Amino acid sequence: MSFRNSVTIVASPRPRVGKTLLARLLTDFHIHEDRPVAAFDLNAGEGTLAQFLPEHAAVAGIGDVKGQMALFDRLVADDGVPKIVDVGHERFEAFFALAKRLRFAEEAQRRHIAPSVLFMATPDSTSVEAYERLRADADLTVTPVYNELLGAMPHRDRYSFVAADTSPLRVAALTAALRKYIETPPFSFSGGDLANAANIPIDAHIELQRWLRKIYAEFRELDLRVVAGGELAAAVRL
């Protein structure tokens, strides 16, 4: 199991922590790697994943049974397409309660699909406690994500209970001058879109490419950990 046949849930119980940016980056990473990808947007308001990537992200709802089944049936479809789910903070509790009730992680792994969570780590007790609850689910690989755009990470010790074989993922800070180009939808980080983005000056374009290389390297390392986590969870069930 790997990113090539995976469901990655990007989540946080807190707003404005860079969650949708991370979901955008991961979706475009798959595009960069020449893979088909399907993304699902459980957010409301402006600047949502579907607004940035309308060709690859669909708005999803879990407010009724029809919406719930449509989403989770798609997530466990053994079609070889990696999926990304961007879970807004308003839907955080409801989504994971539903996933547990439907035994989503167990069903995904039964179909050789690697389920994992990228959790935006922030210092508040709400986030730390939510992380601990997710970590208690042995069928899910949960990786803390430190967004350097939010500043220094003195709260890292609050997530020190992470297993020894798990490393956090880091999203390096990006200058404000460059953020203005990427924060207006629609915008994709995929190579073709960047090459055609005539409004980005060449020096900013070079900076953005360097930033992307760092993050994509983190994703490739994460891929290996997803494989290891999926194999461990399968062994525990046996």
Order of alpha helices (4+ residues) and beta strands (2+ residues): beta-alpha-beta-alpha-beta-alpha-beta-alpha-alpha-beta-alpha-beta-beta-alpha-alpha-alpha
